[in-house]
Amino acid sequence: MSRSELCTEAEITTLVYSFYDKVRADPLIGPVFNDAIHDWDTHLTIMVRFWSSVLIGSGTYSGAPMPKHVALPGLDADMFVRWLQLFHDTTETLPNRLFAERAEEAAHRIARSLWFGYQMNNNPDSMPKDLHNG
């Protein structure tokens, strides 16, 4: 199966919108996202392009997520872990199980990368900790 056969754009859109509904309502990470994102419609459109590029190689996303994330104040490992929990809760509801598994794998790589980048940028004199180590 090629990457483009993994899922449809509609499935990615469902994942993104369902996931961010959970994020926006979450007491731990919702305030961080709601403070940082002023135009949710635009953000969700960008996130669909991002996940489409990650999962099926659509090439519709161009951007650099790291600088935006490292600039956010006061993030901690629990927030990244919560993001992953909400993502997992969302993928659990998807009928296309291969798509759900691939999305989950990508989410773990992305969260880990952003957490390491965040730590290295904001605490350059400390060794970064992995997510499961707090």
Backbone torsions as a table, in degrees:
resi	resn	phi	psi	omega
1	MET	NA	132.0	175.9
2	SER	-81.2	161.9	179.2
3	ARG	-57.4	-38.1	-177.0
4	SER	-67.5	-17.2	178.4
5	GLU	-90.3	-3.4	-176.2
6	LEU	-61.8	-43.4	-175.5
7	CYS	-163.5	173.2	177.6
8	THR	-98.6	164.7	174.3
9	GLU	-61.2	-35.5	178.4
10	ALA	-63.9	-38.4	177.8
11	GLU	-65.7	-40.2	177.8
12	ILE	-64.2	-43.0	179.2
13	THR	-60.9	-43.2	177.8
14	THR	-60.3	-45.8	178.3
15	LEU	-58.4	-51.9	-176.1
16	VAL	-61.4	-48.9	-176.9
17	TYR	-67.5	-40.8	178.6
18	SER	-64.9	-43.2	180.0
19	PHE	-62.4	-49.1	-177.0
20	TYR	-71.7	-22.0	169.8
21	ASP	-61.4	-42.5	178.1
22	LYS	-66.3	-44.5	-179.2
23	VAL	-59.3	-48.7	-176.4
24	ARG	-61.3	-31.5	-178.0
25	ALA	-90.3	-8.2	-174.5
26	ASP	-74.0	131.5	-178.6
27	PRO	-66.8	-27.2	-178.5
28	LEU	-83.7	-53.1	-174.3
29	ILE	-103.2	-15.3	178.5
30	GLY	-54.1	-48.3	-179.8
31	PRO	-59.7	-35.8	178.9
32	VAL	-63.0	-48.7	-179.5
33	PHE	-66.9	-44.9	-176.7
34	ASN	-66.4	-30.4	175.7
35	ASP	-73.9	-34.7	-174.3
36	ALA	-86.8	-27.4	-174.9
37	ILE	-107.1	117.2	-176.2
38	HIS	-99.4	-17.0	179.5
39	ASP	-133.3	91.6	-175.3
40	TRP	-64.4	-35.9	179.8
41	ASP	-59.3	-46.0	178.9
42	THR	-64.8	-44.5	-179.2
43	HIS	-60.2	-44.5	-178.8
44	LEU	-65.2	-37.9	176.2
45	THR	-61.8	-42.9	178.4
46	ILE	-65.2	-40.9	-179.4
47	MET	-66.5	-35.7	175.0
48	VAL	-62.9	-43.5	178.1
49	ARG	-63.8	-41.4	179.3
50	PHE	-59.7	-53.8	-176.8
51	TRP	-67.4	-32.3	175.7
52	SER	-64.0	-40.6	178.3
53	SER	-67.9	-41.9	-179.7
54	VAL	-65.9	-46.5	-169.5
55	LEU	-88.5	-38.0	-176.4
56	ILE	-122.2	8.7	175.0
57	GLY	65.2	33.7	-176.4
58	SER	-67.5	-26.5	-178.6
59	GLY	71.3	18.3	-177.4
60	THR	-87.3	-9.5	179.4
61	TYR	-104.8	133.6	169.0
62	SER	-137.8	122.7	-178.2
63	GLY	175.8	177.7	-179.9
64	ALA	-130.6	95.3	-177.5
65	PRO	-67.6	-28.6	-173.4
66	MET	-57.7	-51.9	-177.8
67	PRO	-57.8	-36.0	179.9
68	LYS	-66.9	-37.5	-177.6
69	HIS	-77.7	-40.6	-178.5
70	VAL	-68.6	-20.2	179.7
71	ALA	-79.4	-13.4	-179.0
72	LEU	-72.9	134.6	-178.6
73	PRO	-81.9	143.9	166.3
74	GLY	71.6	25.7	177.1
75	LEU	-78.2	150.0	176.2
76	ASP	-139.8	172.4	-175.7
77	ALA	-58.9	-37.0	-179.7
78	ASP	-59.0	-33.4	179.5
79	MET	-69.4	-39.9	177.8
80	PHE	-68.5	-39.3	177.2
81	VAL	-63.6	-41.4	178.9
82	ARG	-64.1	-41.5	176.8
83	TRP	-55.8	-45.9	179.3
84	LEU	-65.7	-37.6	178.2
85	GLN	-62.9	-44.1	179.5
86	LEU	-66.5	-37.0	177.3
87	PHE	-63.6	-45.2	178.4
88	HIS	-60.9	-45.0	178.0
89	ASP	-56.8	-35.2	-179.9
90	THR	-74.0	-46.5	-178.0
91	THR	-66.3	-27.0	178.2
92	GLU	-61.0	-24.8	-176.8
93	THR	-89.8	-5.5	-175.1
94	LEU	-81.7	130.7	179.8
95	PRO	-71.6	-28.1	178.8
96	ASN	-81.9	95.0	-171.8
97	ARG	-69.0	-35.1	178.0
98	LEU	-64.9	-44.2	175.4
99	PHE	-58.1	-45.4	-179.8
100	ALA	-60.0	-44.4	-179.7
101	GLU	-64.7	-44.7	179.9
102	ARG	-65.5	-40.0	178.2
103	ALA	-63.5	-41.9	179.1
104	GLU	-62.1	-45.7	178.2
105	GLU	-59.8	-44.6	179.9
106	ALA	-64.5	-40.8	179.8
107	ALA	-60.7	-40.6	178.5
108	HIS	-64.5	-42.9	177.9
109	ARG	-63.1	-43.5	-177.4
110	ILE	-66.4	-47.6	-179.5
111	ALA	-60.8	-43.8	-179.8
112	ARG	-63.7	-43.4	179.4
113	SER	-63.0	-45.5	179.9
114	LEU	-66.5	-37.2	179.0
115	TRP	-66.9	-44.0	176.8
116	PHE	-62.6	-45.2	179.3
117	GLY	-61.8	-40.0	178.9
118	TYR	-61.6	-47.6	-179.3
119	GLN	-64.2	-44.6	-177.5
120	MET	-64.7	-34.0	179.5
121	ASN	-77.3	-40.7	-173.5
122	ASN	-93.8	-18.7	177.6
123	ASN	-136.5	65.0	-171.6
124	PRO	-64.5	-17.5	-178.4
125	ASP	-93.2	1.2	-179.8
126	SER	-115.2	148.8	173.7
127	MET	-71.2	133.0	178.2
128	PRO	-66.6	146.0	177.7
129	LYS	-102.0	147.2	176.3
130	ASP	-74.3	162.9	-176.2
131	LEU	-62.2	-44.6	-177.6
132	HIS	-72.2	-10.6	177.2
133	ASN	-96.1	-3.8	-178.3
134	GLY	71.2	NA	NA
